Amino acid sequence: MKYAAELFGTFVLVFAGLTTAVIAGGKVGNVGVAMAFGLSLLAMAYSVGPVSGCHINPAVTLGMLVARRIGGKEAVGYWISQCIGGIIASGVVLFLATHAPGGSLASLAGAANGYADHSPDHYTMWACFVAEMFLTMLLVFTVLVATDDRAPAGFAGIPIGLILTVIILAGIPITNGSFNPARSIGPAVWVRGWALDQLWLFIVAPLLGGILAARLYLGIRVPAPIITARQAETALPSHAAERRQTR
């Protein structure tokens, strides 16, 4: 069930974001595209989150694995499900784009992630690598902190959706904004050619960002104190005093 939830959640994220970029991008601009990704993640956090935790991003899953909040076997299942969801979503976007007047494979290629000549503003490979790594770090760190057992319950989806909106908005001119290997793998499978050649960066950089985020999270997180049974019994002396007064 949780793997199906990850597949569906990733499908929704990639489909909503790429459809906005490919079909409505000229009308809503970069802000609209960023909001489509961010709001989709926010919605999925409250719909599939109770089932799978709503990673819907291999970098988030790797961060969870490094932070010891998910097992290795489960992580592999998440990665496979996420990539399948991204590929299916991209295929549906391609179908829609090619059934519009003047639509073609180039429509989806315009939303694929790339560097150098395929970067929207022609950023170098290393600039794109650094942007993808550190902006992904912000996303994964936010996920880890917002879903920590000491964070306010019920609010995690809000900061996570907001940070994705921010980093997509920042990253669109550089790489078209990936920060999610499944989001990059989906279009690359259909576009092929240069998109597959450059895909390595949009797998490696976000995954490194996920590792950095997990290490930062573990480094600043103060472990909860271990309370012995004896301490638990005497933790609330005021309650004992109240009971004596009522006798």
Secondary structure, DSSP 8 states (H G I E B T S, - for coil): -HHHHHHHHHHHHHHHHHHHHHHSHHHHHHHHHHHHHHHHHHHHHHHTHHHH----SHHHHHHHHHTTSS-HHHHHHHHHHHHHHHHHHHHHHHHHHHTSTT--HHHHHTTS---GGGSTT---HHHHHHHHHHHHHHHHHHHHHHTSTTS-TT-THHHHHHHHHHHHHHHHHHHS----HHHHHHHHHHH-THHHHTHHHHHHHHHHHHHHHHHHHHHH--------HHHHHTS-HHHHHHHHHT-
